[in-house]
């Protein structure tokens, strides 16, 4: 199920991330793609805040992965925030334990620049695509698999 939402501020983009966080379940993978400056990291900040992450969320461009403890989610767990922009090959993600992370239902995984590793995304991945419209305006398309479509976001 696809839904397209237009946000008109960074705060609105973060709030959309928070709204999506309320619908996530253990083991979900959220794949973010789109323009540079499109709002991907701002979206993750809102999502993480909703999950009770108190540490500062920045794009882990040079680290590839940042792990946060989730405190207010229905079960204790971890948020794995990836930025795969700098990966040379999709298979580089496998060396980071990707398959084990995806299999662990105590993890939520968010991947920025996920189109670079699309071949490794599980079938139930929630895709969020960002289009930079203007300084403050973003078009954001959320594409949820049918099994998760009971959630509006």
N, C-alpha and C positions, 0 to 999 in steps of 0.2 A: 504494500500500500504506500503510495507516494503522497506527500504533502509538501506544498511550497509555501514558505512563510517569508515575508519581507520584514526585516528589522531596520529601524531607523536610528539606532545608536548602539554603541558598544555595550551599554547596560542591557539593552533589549536582547542583544545576541547572547550575552551571559545568562540572562533569564531563560532564554530558550534552552540553553545547555542544562540549566537547573531543572527545567520542566521535563526534559528527556531523562535526566537522572532518576526522577521519581518513578519512571516506568521500567527501569532496568532490572534485570535479574542476574543472579550469579552465572558467570560464564559468558555473559554477553560481550560481543566485540563491536565497537563503534568505529567505523572507518570514515575519516574525514578527508575530503579532497577539495581542490579548488584553487582559486587565484591566490597569489602572494598578497598578504594583507587583507584576505577575505574574511577573517574573523575566526579562524580555526582555534587558535590558542585562547582567545577571549571566550569562545564557546566552552572549551575545556575548563577554564577557570570557574565558570558558573556551574558546570557539572560537578566539579570537584568540591566546590563550596557546599552544594546541596548534599553531598555525601559526607560532609563533616571534615573535610580536609582543611587543616588550619595553616599548613605550610604554603609558602608562595609558589604558585604554579607559573612556570615559564616554559616555553617550548624547549625540549631537550635536544636541540639541533646538534650540538657537538657531543652530547652524551649518548644519544640515540634513545635511551630509556630512562625514565624517572619513576620510582615506585613510591606510592603514598599509602599510608594506613587509612582505611575507611573506618570512621567511628560511628556514623549514624545510619548506616545501611542496615537492612533487616538482618544480615548476618555479618560477623566480623570478616573482613577481607582486605584486599589490596586493589588499588587502582594502578594499573600499569599504563603509563603515558609514553607513547613512542612518537618520535619524529624520525621518519625514515628517509628524509630528503637526501641525506648524504650517503645512503647505501648505494653501492655500485650495482649489485644484483639482488633480486628478490630473495635468493637463497641465503644471503648474508643474515637475514632475519632468523633463519633456522639455527645458526650458531649461537644465538642468544637464548635458546631454549624455547622458541616460539610454540612448538607443538605441545610441550608440557604446560606452558602458561595458558594456552587456549583450552586445554582439557581440564584445568583446575576450576571448579565451580565457585571457588572463593575469590576468583579474580574477576575484575572488570577491566577490559582492555580498550584503550582509545589510541588510534593510530592516525597521526597527521601525515599527509601526503600518501595516503593508503593506495592511491592509484598506482604507485610505483611497485607495490607488492600485492596487487589485486589477486594474483594467482594463488596466494597463500591464505587469503581470507576464507574463513569457514562459510558454508552455505547460508547460515542464519545471521550473517553480519548485517548490522544496521548501517546503511550508507548515508552520510550527511555531506552534501555538496554545497560549496559556498561560491557565490558569484559576487564580485565587487561591482557595485552599481555606481556609487559615488562615495565621497568622503565618509558619510555616515550610514549609507543605505547598503544593505546586503540582501540578496535573494538566497534563501537557504532551502534546499530540498532534502527532506528526510524520507528515505526509502526503507521501510521495514519489511522483512519477510512476512509472508502470509501467516505463519505460525505466531508471530508477534503482533499481528495487525489489530488485535483487540485493544491495544493501546493507541490512542489518537496520535501521539508523537512517537 
